[in-house]
Amino acid sequence: MQYKAVIFDLDGTLVNSLNDLADSVNIVLASYNLPTHDVESYKYRVGNGIRKLMQRSLPDDKQDLLDEALEKFKAVYARHNMDKTRPYEGITELLEKLCAQNIKLGVCTNKHDEAAKVIIKALFGEDIFDEIIGDKQGLKRKPDPGKVLAMAQNWNLQPQEIAYLGDSGVDMQTAVNAGMLAVGVLWGFRTETELKENGADILISSPLELLKAVNFAK
């Protein structure tokens, strides 16, 4: 199979955003005089959208604060989402090489749509990705395959012509549900075991490995 497109997850796949996410949630928690959490623990709080992130971060007996805390988080994160967030080493080079081969590129993330597009524009410019879809009203979150299948349709491609890259079980489930090649990345937030258990077809340890592991159309 010659692949004609790649869809990327964002957090933990294209960019290391963990510190900014953790710092922003911790600022919100501290504003309520609630316990904050260490950065590493946020690897298991992120991945299912910001509402779930905040829900997982609030104490069980403070869930009544969820809606208010979520609005606070959006405001705080909008100010801090580029403090420490950077592309992973090798990502920019990979994107450039794929673009040179006229491979379609997309991003599908459970991060709220506005923040995703701000970060991508700041770090990668406006011309790299053919389509970016974040979390927004009316669209189901991953692992629902709807958003990535919509991209395939927009590009006039079959799902089996697309590789989907991500760092979590949710990402692998998304690829499996869509009938796309599930490529698990080992530099992100979750473990090799989680990726395998959720259907990874291929595992790669660095971005440029993708070019050797997957046969792209020339």
Secondary structure, DSSP 4 states (H G I P E B T S, - for coil): --B-EEEE-SBTTTEE-HHHHHHHHHHHHHHTT-----GGGGGGT-SS-HHHHHHHHS-GGGGGGHHHHHHHHHHHHHHHTTSS-EEPTTHHHHHHHHHHTT-EEEEEEEEEHHHHHHHHHHHH-SSS-SEEEEE-TTSPPTTS-HHHHHHHHHTT--GGGEEEEESSHHHHHHHHHHT-EEEEETTSSS-HHHHHHTT-SEEESSGGGHHHHS-B--
